[in-house]
């Protein structure tokens, strides 16, 4: 059974044709043993790539290809790395279904174009960030507010190579939910030092990033 509803495929195909500019390669790390959602994630990515000749998918075993996983910083599965002309640091961990399918699409489009619709003031402040920023946005597939925050994190990563953005479907990684005390989503953790819950506009999200870098 298709994970992307047939009635949605035509719209998605049209959106990809309109918005994708340069090729995108999706690298997925899977582990058939003890990975509940790996097979579904692989199926979803293959269905998505069939809708655009600008999207290719490469599948690797997390254990057998440990060196490659380390190269991309993939530390859990299923791991999705979205690559454009270069590695912008855009990652998704878990099955990008439900509301999070839109997050994946937005990440692909941002990486394909290499540019974003962030405010010029935001872009200017982002360019001033010279320290490494690691954003983790914890989401669930049923959270309607999560894609907004996740999409912003991806856009920040595309605008500044110092910024890396992980979107994590927390119900698939309960140990992380426990580690970060996640009681509600979206929850965003920046450099393990600054965090917030809820959907913040880009200017306030950026303030948290700047605050996190000031603590280094």
Buried (B, 14 or more C-beta within 10 A) or exposed (E): EEBBEEEEBEEBBEBBEEBBEEBBBBBBBBBEEEBEBBEBBBBBBBBBBEBBEBBEBEBBBBEEBEEBBEEBBBEBBBBBBBBBEEBBBBBBBBBBBBBBBBBBBBBBBBBBBBEBEBEEEBBEBBEEBEBEBBBBBBBBBEBEEBBBBBBBBBBBBBBBEBBBBBBBBBBBBEEBBEEBEBEEBBBBBBBEEBBBBEBBEBEEBBBBBBBBBEEE
